[in-house]
Amino acid sequence: MERIYDGSRSVIEELYARYHSFDLVVDSRRLDRPARSLFFALPGKRTHGLDFIPELIARGGRHFVVSREAVRPIKEGGDGAWSETEYSAQPVRVPATLLERQDLQFIVAEDPLILLQDLAAWHRRQFDLPVLAITGSNGKTIVKDWLKEVIGEDLRVCASPRSYNSQIGVPLSVWQLRPDHQLAIFEAGVSEAGEMERLAAIIRPTAGVFTNLGEAHAEGFRSREHKLREKCTLFHGTEWVMTGSRDPLVHRVIRDVSSSLKVLGEGATETLDFPADWPPVYRQNAALVAMVARFFLGNSASLTERLSRLRPLANRLELRRGRDGGPVINDTYSNDLSALAAALEFAGQQDPFGRLTLILGALQATGNDDRSALETLLRGKVHRLLAVGKETREITEGFPEVEYFASVAELLGELPRLSFAGQTTLVKGASRQMMDRVADALSLSRHRTLLRLDLRALQDNLHAYRRGLPPETKIMAMVKASAYGGGALPVARAVEGHGADYLAVAYPEEGRQLREGGVGLPIMVLNAEPHTFGLLKAYGLEPVVHDLNGIRRCREYQLPGHLEIDTGMGRLGFPVGEVPRLAGALRSMSAPPEILSVFTHLAVSESPEEDDFTRQQIARFGAAFAAISDTLPVVPMRHVLNTNGISRFPEAAFEMVRLGIGLYGLGDAQRRGSLRPAFRFSTRITAVYERAAGETVGYGRRGKLLRDSRIAVLSVGYADGLPRLAGEGRFSVRIGAGLAPTVGSVCMDMTTVDVTDLPGVEVGEEVVIFGPEHDIEVLATAAQTIPYEILTGIGERVHRLYVTE
């Protein structure tokens, strides 16, 4: 049965009356209460929500919102019935047989997203409570999470899950509001003009927080001030706005929004003793949290103590190598149903065994039937449950496959007898329980040097490139060389379903590891030797062919392949001069192999002074492709552009592009402001000692001290990936807000730096070699190399830590 939504108030009231107690669902994987869920069939980057309706019906789903186009037939038969085979050439349609079923309810809207937003906006109107809206270029999520942690011990807080701040995320967040909530905290982010007005109408904030003004999403606005004014649209009608920014433009624009606004804490500093090694942005965010928390709760010793427990982004969906072989996921930052749902989704993506153990600590109460909600959430996802603490035992009593522990200490004592082999383990709890100790005990011993990879930054970077491409252009993510040192399997899982259409690896073995890890995206193999074609066939991998023998092997093994044309790189590929011979060979084959794509490599796409050569390569490729495609029964895809090519030669995007180092937020000067560096390479100080002027440090006495000095020894060397050329003062590491130059040679396992000008530096402090706050290009320049070599040279003993929001 159908119901038409025309945007009128009467219809939204009617729909709200019916569905106010339902779950609003846009992701088919989140159908926890099928009969009490309203599913919005929205278009995605690679799929459409309409694709999943039959599956959802089979799982018990009964209520759906679809677009008008999804139910519009081409014509009607003589009896008025719609023929399922006579729809127009839209990607997906709702079959007429489903539309006619009396047990199904289809709500037809011009735009299902607008209806989602309208329902959430109407839901917000039912509540009279303080609503705090947070926006800014970055820091929104951590400020929101910190506020929830600090204020949540006194007030029942409804807050956006994870970083739900988009046109879809905001309505889903607001829908969580319940009568027992005393405060709501929602974050809102925009990437182009006009979006914030819609979000403001949904949130209807009574107060606001502005974090800072950066360069993210700059391409969607005319100027920096234009972007700021769009963001501040959120604050129309609010009682006050707080900001820790010292930017005069921020203060002026906030004041311009409405005469009723006051900017509180203007440029204020906070007296709390935040850790000295925090980057300035964390200290600013923490000071802002303190100001807002004190506004709601007043000043007290207990609040000061809570604020002192704040930690930046630690213990949030950290993927580690477990002591028993399986992955261990540490997510002990906060624990409510939304955070648990997000952690379970992440664990499912990273689980190579199909068997998940959940170690569950105290769950923040919602005031509803938490037991039933938890049971529904865990069903079918968790195979073994370890419940920690009295509160957790009460809510999980009688759950299948559950074992109870009175405290974290008791569980730690019992861990030696428990096996976690052949399974993925998720440790989920709140920071106050310190359940990160359990994750630490289950993880392999960690070298003091870490390579941290922010998987959410990867996804954001992928979306940043996606926004600049035609909708029909596919993105091939390069995950060769262990994803540039980051780990191919976690990276592939992070981008699968988030905008990547293809993957590329260098060798078949790399592709096999991805397949064995459950990755389903098409995988192109750049270097497929003749003896590996059986392996390619067995694992559904697609070889690149460089010669006629490769084409014949593809036909012999019935493998689809990719043709590489050498237009000027001078490596592998059919030279342009041999294209006529190649075309003739393909034409002469009675059954040529399936050619999925034809491509070339640009040699100097990053160099403006070589643009004439790059354009020549693109022109040569165009002529070669025309000659080849004429010989094939199906026209293959074209892909020419690499990371810098995507930014600098968008006219050559064609059917696919290859995204390499830009995926990690590096190597693309043109997009620098809109990308997030995803890697962070850090170590710790092992020792600090004094040395007199005239003494020397290290092998070869290459570190000659010209003054009395304080020297720190770092637990990193060239075996870990810090090049020897970075020694002898050519490179400085970052310690807190300061820089410390190397002294003497970089050794195999350790390095010495001069911390004379950094008073207070102590043993155990974190040292950043490169990361978002310390550009990898600085190290690459010192080592006379490029970021690619730095990344791929990071040693195996360096622990890889994967985090996401």
N, C-alpha and C positions, 0 to 999 in steps of 0.2 A: 504494500500500500504506500501511496505517496502523500507527502504534505509539502506544499510550496511555501518557501520563506521569501517574502517580498521586502523585508527590511522594516516593516511597520511595527509600531510599538505593541499593538494588540497581539500580533503573532509572536513576538519575542516573549511577551508575558505568558502566553499560552505554552510556548515551548519550555520556558523556564519552570513553570508550574509542574510540567511533566518530568523534566530531566534534572531538576536541581540536586537530586540525591544520587545522580549517576556519575560515573567516571567519564571524563572527556578524554578521548584517546586519539592520538595521531600516529602512533607506532604500533603496528600489529603485535609486536612482541610484548607489549604492556597490557594485554587484555586479561587482567586478573579476575574481573567479575563479568564474564561475557554477557549475561542477561541484563546487567545493570551498567552497561557501557555504551556510550554514544561515540561511534567511530567516525572521524572526519577524513574523507578520502582526499588527501592533498597531494599535489605533484611533488615528487622528490627530485634529487639530482640524477638518479639513475633509474628510478622506478616510480610508479604512481600508486597512490593508496588504493585505487580501484582494483589493482592487480590482486590485492589480498582479501577482497570481500568474500569470494567463495570459501577460502580457508577459514576466515573468521566465522562464517555461518556454520561451518562444520564444527567449530569449537564452541558454538553456542551463542555467537553474536547475533543480535536481532535488530539493532538500531544503527542507521547509517546516514551520514550527510554526504551528498554527492552534488556535483555541479549540474547545471541544466544541460550542458553539452553531453554529459555522460548518459542521459536518458532520452535524448532527442533522436528519433528515428529518421531515416532518409525518406521513407514513405510508409503508408499504411496499406495493409492488405485489404481485400474486398470486405472482409468481415471485421475490419477495424483492429485486428491483431497485429502486433509488431513482429516482424521477422528478425530473428537473431542474426541472420546473415546479411541483412540489408542496411547496415549502419554506414554512415559516412566514414571517411578515412581518418578518424581520430584514433589515437593510440589504444584506448581502452573504452569499452562500453559496459553498461550494466545490462546483462541479458534480460529480455522481456519476461522470461519465465520467473526470474527472481522478483521483478517489479510487481508481478501479479500475485505473489504469495501473500496470503492474509496474515501469516505469522511474522512477517518482516515489515519493518517501518523504514521507508526511505524518505528523508527530508531533502528536497531539491532546492538548492540555493544558487544564485548567480555566481557566487564565490564562497565556497565552504569556509575559507579562512575568515571572511568577514562575519559569518554567522558565529564561528568560534569566539571571535573577539566580542561580538555583541552580547552573547550569552554571559561571558565573563564580566563584561561591563555592567550588565544588569545584576549579576550576582554581587558585585562590589557595592551596588546601591543599597543592598539589604543590610549593610553593616555600618554602625556608627562607632568608629574606634580610631585611634591614631594610626596613620599609614605613612611610613617613611619610604620615600623613593630615592634611590641611589643611581647616579649616572656619572659619567666621566670617561676619559679615553681608556683608562685601565685602573685596576685596583678595586673595581666594583664588587667582584665576588669575594675577595678576601675581607673587605670592609664589612660586607653583609654577613659573612660567616662569623667573623669575630664579634660583631654586634649580637648576633643570635647566641653565641656561646656565652658572652658576658651578661647580657640582659635576660637570657632565657632561664637563669636560675631564680629570677624573681617574678617574671611575667611570662604568660603563655604567648609565645611568638610564632606567628605564621611567616615563613620566609621562603623566598624563591629557592627551589632545589638547584644544586650545582650552579651553573651560570645560565639559568633560564631567563634571558633578558631580551629575547628577540620578539618578532611579531607573533610567533607561535608560543615561545616560552613564557612570555608575560601572561597571556590569558590562562595558560595551564597553571601558573603560579597562583594567580588571583583566585582561581577556582578552589584552591585548598582552604580558603577562609571558612572558619566555623564559628558558631555563636560563642564558644568559650574562649576564643582568642582575645587577648588584651592589647596586642600590638602586631602590626604587619610591617614587614620589611621586604620591599621588592626592588630588584635592580632592573634597569632599562638601558639597552644599548641600541644605537642606530648606526647605519653605514651609509645612508643617503638622505637627502632632504625630504621632508614630509612624513617620515616614519614616526617621529616622536609624538606628534599631535595625536596619532591614533593610540599610542601606548598611554599617554597621559589621560585620555578619556577612559581607559580601562582601569588604571590604577587609582585615579583621583586622590593623589597624595595630600596629606595635611601638612607635611614637612618634607624637607629635602636635604640631600647630601651630595655635594659635588666633589669628586676625588681630585682630578687634575685634568689638564688639557694637553694631550700629546698629539702624535702624528698619525695614529691609527685611523684607517678609513678616510684619509685625506682626499682620496680621489673622488669621493662622493659629494664633495662640497666645493663651492667657489673659492673659499678662503678659510683661513683659520678662524676668523671671527664668525663667518657664516656657520661653520660647524658648531662653534660654541653656542650661538644663538639657537640653533636647532635643538641642541641638547637641553638648553635651559627652558625650552617650551614645556618641559616636564613640570616646572615649578610654578606655573601660573595658578594663582589661587591658594598657594601654600602659606602657612603661618610664618615659617622661617626656613632658611637654608643655611647649612653649615658647610664650610670648606676649609681645608688646611692649606690651600694653594696660596702662594704669595704673588701670583701673576696679576698685575693690575687690570689686565683685560678681563680676567675672570670676575673680579670684583665689580667692575663697571657693568658688564653684561648682566650679571645676576641682579644688580640693582635696577637695571632697565626693564627687567621682566615685569615687575609689578611694584607699585608704590608701597604695597603692604609688606614687602619682604624686608627682612633684616639679615645681614650677613654676620653670623656669629663666629667668634673665634678667628677673626680676620688675621691671617698670618701668625696665629698663636702657636706657641711651642708648648710642649707638655713636659712636666717635671718628672714623670716616671722614668725609672732607670732601665730603658730598653737596652738589649744587648749591643755592645759596641761594634760587633761585626755585622750588624744588620745593614743592608744597603739603605741609603737615605729614603728611598720611596717607601720601604717598610716602616721606617720610623715615622714618616709623615702619616701613613695610613693608621698606624697604631695611635698616634696622637689624636687623629680625627675620631677614631672609635672611642677614645677616652672622653672627648668633649661631648659626643652624642650620648654615651652611656650615662654620664653625669647629669645631662639634661633630664633624662627619664628617671634615674634612680637616686639622684643626689650624690653627695660625696660621702664615702664611708671606707673604713678599713677593709671590709670584705670586697668592695668593688676594686680597690687598689690591688688587693691580692689576686683577684681574677685577671685584672689587666696584666699583671706581672707574668701570668701563665701563657700569654699569647705567644704563638710560635708561627713563623711565616711558612705556610704551605707544606709543613712537614706532615708525614703520615697520611697523605691523601693519595689513595690508589697507587701505591708504589709497588711495582712488579719486580720481584726478586727471584733469585735462584734458591730453591729450597734445599735443605740438608739431605732430604730423601729423594731428590731428583726432580720432583714436580715443582711448578711455580708456586710461590707464596706471594699473596697480595696483602700488603699492609694498608688498611684504611681505617685508622684509629684516630682520626681527627674529630669527627662528630658522628652521631648515630641516631638518626630518626628514620622513619619509613622511607622517605624520599631518598635519603643518602644511601640506605640499604639497597633500595631498588637500583640505583645507579651503580653501586658496587657489584651487585649480582649480574647486571648487564655486562659490565667490564670483565668480570671473572668469566662469564660465558664466552666472551670473545677471545679470551686468552687461554682457555682451557683446552689442552691438546688431548685429554683423556676422556672427556665426557663424564667426569666424576668429580663433583665439587664437595669439599668439606668446608663448612662454615663454623668458625669460632666466634660466637656472638656474645658481646657484652651488653651492658645496660642500654635499653632503648628509650629514647625520649618519648614520653606519653603524648598522645594527641587529644585525649579526652573522648575519643570514640571507641569502638570495639577494636582495640589494638591487637588482641589475640587473634581474632578472626582475620583481620587484615594481614597480620604477619603470616598466619598459616597459608592464606591464599598466595602471598608473595613468594613463599619458599617452595610451594608445591611444584614438583616437576623440575626444580632448579637445583635443589640441595639434596645430596645423597647421604650426608652424615652431618649431624649437628652437635657441636660442643657448646653448651650453655654455661656462661660464667656469671655467678652472682645470684643472690636471692631473688631480685626483681626479674631477672631473665628466666629463672626456673619457674616462677609463678606464671609467666606469660607463655611458656613453652611446654608446660606439664602435659604429658601424653603425646607429644609430637613423635612421629616415627624416627627411628635411628638417632635418638638423642642421648647424650651423656652429660651429667651435671657436675659442676665444680663450684665450690662455695666462693672462691676468690681467684684472682689472677695468680696469687702466690701458690695456691693449691694446684692450679693447672700447670704452672711452671715446674713444680715438683714432680708432676706426673708425666710430663712430656717425654722423658727418656723411654718410657714403656709403650708409648703410642707411636704407631707407624703412619706415615703420610706418603708412602710410596704409591705411585700410579694414580695420583690424584692432584688436583689443584686445591690449594688451601687459601681461603679468604678469612683474614682476621679483621673483625668489624667491631668497633666500640667507640666510646667517647674518650676524649683526651684525658679527662679527669681520672679514668680508670688505669691509665698508663698501660693499655694493652699492647702498645708498640713493643713492650718487652717480650711478649709472646711471639710476635712476628720476628723479632731479632733472634730469639732462641731457635726458631724454625728455619732461619735463613743460613746459607753458607757463610762462613767467616768472611768478613769483608776487608779487602785491602783498604787502607786509609785514603786511597785515591779513588775517586768516583767519576764516572761519566754519567751525568744525569740527562735523560732525554724526555722532554715535555711533549707527550703525545697529543695533548690538546693544542699546543702551538703548531704541531704538524698539520692538524686538521684545519686550524684557522688559516694557515698559510696556503693550504690547498684551496680553501674557499676564496682567499684573496685572488689567486690566479684564475679560479673559475669565474669570478665576477667579471673579469676582463675579456672573456672568451665568448664567441657565439654559442648559444645554447646547445647546438648540435655537435660541437667540437668535443671530442673525448680527450681525457688526460691519461697519459701513461706515466705512472710513478716509477722512477728508477730506484730499485732496491738492491742493485748489484753491490759487490764488495761489502757484504753484510750491512747493506743500507748505509754506505759511507762510514762504517764503523759503529753505527748505532744498534745494529741487530735487525736482520731482515724480517724475521717472523713477527716481532712486536710491531715494527713499523708497518708491515703489510696488513696486519690485522687492524691497525689504527686507521689506515686510509680506506680499507675495504668498507664500502657502505657510506663513506663520507666524501664522495666525489671522484675517487679514482676509478677509472674504467678498465685500466690495463696495468700490468706490472712488467718490469723488465729486469732480468738478471744477466750476469755475464756467462755463467756456465750451467749445464744441466743439473749438477748436484745442488746448486743453490735453489733451483726450481723445485727439485724433489723435496727438499727440506720444507719449503713453503706448502707444498701439497700435503705432506705428512702432518703438517701443523694445522690443516683444515682450511687453508686459503683457497677460495674458489674462483677468484678473478682470472681472466686469461693472462698467461705469462709468456712473454717473448724472451727467447734465449739468444743472446748476441753472438756467442761463440759455441757453436754446436759441431763438434768434430764427427767424422763419419761413424765411428764406433759407438756413438752415444744415441743414435736415432731410435734404437730399441727402448732405451730409458725414456726418451722424449715421448714416445708413443704410450708407454705404460703409465706415465703421469700427466698426460694431456698437456704437454708443453709444446710451444710453437717455435721452430728454429728460424733464425735468420740465415739466408742462403746468399753466398757471395759468388758462386760459379755454377756452371751448368751441371756439374756432378751433384751439387747440393739439390738442385731442382729435381734431378732424376731420383735421388734418395727420398725426397718428399713424396714423389709419385709412388715409389716402391713401397714405402711404409704407410701410404695413405695419410700423410700428415699435411695439414695446412702450414704454409710458411710465409715469411716476410722477405721481400727483395730489398737489398741495400744497393744504392747507387753511389759511386764515388764521384762527387762533383768538385772535389778540391781538397778534401781532408788528406788524401794520399795514404790511406790505410787499407781497410778491407772494402769490398764492394765492387760491383760491375763498373769499370771505367765508362765514362760517357761515350767514348769512342766505340765500345763494344755493345752498346745498346741495340743497334740494328741487328747484330748477330743474335743477341738474346731474344729479341722480338721474333726473329725468324725461327729460332728453335722452339719457342712457345707455340707459334702458329702451326708448326709442323707436327706437334703432338696431338694425337687423336683424343687423349684425355689428360690435359695438363693438370698439375696439382693445383689445389685451391691456394690462390695468392691473397692473403688477407690484407697486406699493406705493402706499399713501396715507400722507401724513405731514404734520406741522406743525412749526413752529419755536417753541421756548420762549423767551420774551423775558427772563426774570429767574430762570432756574433756579439761579443761583449765590447768590441773595440770600434768606436766611431770612426777612427782614421782608416779602418778597413771595410767600411760599409759598402764601397763599390764592389769589393770582392765577394762579400756576403750576398749582395743582390745578384751578382753574376752566378753564384752557386744556386740561388733560388730559381733563376731563369733556366739554367742548365737542367735542373731537376724537372722543371715544368715540361720542357721539351722531351726529356727521357720518359717521363711518366706518360705523356700522350702517346708515344710510340709503343710503350708496353701495354697500356690499358686497352688499346685497340685490338690486341691479340687475345684478350681474356674474356671468358663468357660473363664474368661478373667484375665490374669495376672495383678495384681495391681501394682501401683508404690511403691517404697520403699523410706523412708526417715529416716535418723538416725542422721545426723549432725546438730548441733546447731552452733552458731557463732564461737566459738573457735574450734569446730570440723571441720568446713569448712577449716580453716587455717591449722590445725594440722593433720588431717586425710583425705586428699583429695581423697585417694583411695576408700573411702566409700561414695562418693558423690551420687552414684546410680542415681535414676530418679528424685529426688527432695532433696533439703536441706531447713532447716528452719533458716532464718536470723532474729535474735533478736536484742540485744543491739548493735551489730556491725553496724546495719543500721544507728545508730545515731553517729557512729564514736567513740564508747566507748567499753571498755571491752575486746578488742582483742589485746594483747601485741604484737603478731607476725605481725600484720598489722598496727601497730601504725603510721608508717611513711606515709602510703598511704591512710589513712582515715582522714576525716574532722569532728571534733566534731560539732554536729548540734545544741546542746542546749547552751543557754546563760542565766543564772539566775542572775538578777541584781536588785539593788534598788537605793535609793537616800539618801543623808544625810539630816536629818531633823533639826539638831541643832549641834553647836560646842561650847564647853565651857571649861574653865580652872578649874583645881582642884589641890589642894596642896598635897604634899607628906603626907602620913598618913591618908588621907580621904579614904572613901570606896564608891563603886558604886554598885547599884542594890540590888535585893532581897537577904536577908541573909547576906548582907555585904560581898559577896564573891569576889568582886573586890577591893582588897586592893592595893592602890597606893604606890609604893616604891620611887617615884620621883614626882616632880611637873609635871603635865601631861595635855595634851590637849585631850579632849574626844569628839568623834563624835557619835551622836545618829542616828541609821539607821532605816528606815521604813520597817523592816522585823523582824519576830519572828518565834517561833515554829509553830504558826498557819499557817504560809506561807510555811513552809517546811524547815526551818533552825533548825536542831536538837539541843536540849538543851545540848547534849554532846559536841557541838562545842563551848560552852562558856568557860569562865575562862582561856582564853589564849591558848586553845588547837587548835584553828583554826585562820587563818588570812585571811581577805578579801583583794581584790586587789583594790586600788584606784590609777588610773593612772598607773605609772610604779612602785609604791611601795606597800608594804604590811602593813596592820594594824591589829594587834591581837585583839581578843575579850577581853573585860574586864567585869568581873562579869558574871552573868547568862544571857542566852538568854531568853528573856521574850516572852509572847504570841504574842505581836504586834511590838516589837522593840528590838534592840540589840545595845550595846555600844561597841565601838572599840577605841583603843589608836592610835591617829594620831600625837603624839608628834614629831615623826621622819619624818613626812611628812609636811613640812612647806607649807603654801599656800592653804591647803585644806579648802574648804568653803561649806556652806549650799547649797544644790541643786546638788552637784557633784554626778556623777554616781559611784556606788560601785559594783564591780563584785564579786559574790559569787562563781560561777563557769562558765566556758565557754572555748572557744578555747585558751584563754590566761591564764587560771587559772584552772588546772585540777580538775575535779569532784572527782577523786580518793583522792585528798588531804582532801577534806571535808569528804568523806566516811571513810577514815582512822581515822580522828579526832573523828568521831561519832561512831566508832567501828561497822561499817556496810558496805554495798556494794552499788555501784552506783545505782542498781535497786531500792533499798529502798529509796534512796534520791530522785530519779526522781518521783516515784509513790507517794511520800509523799508531793509533792508540792501542796499547798492548792488551793481550787477552786477560792478564791478571787484574786489570782495572775492572772493578765491579760496575756493571751497567745497571742503572736504576731508572725505571720507567714510571713516570708520574702522569696523572691527568686530573682534571677537575671533576 
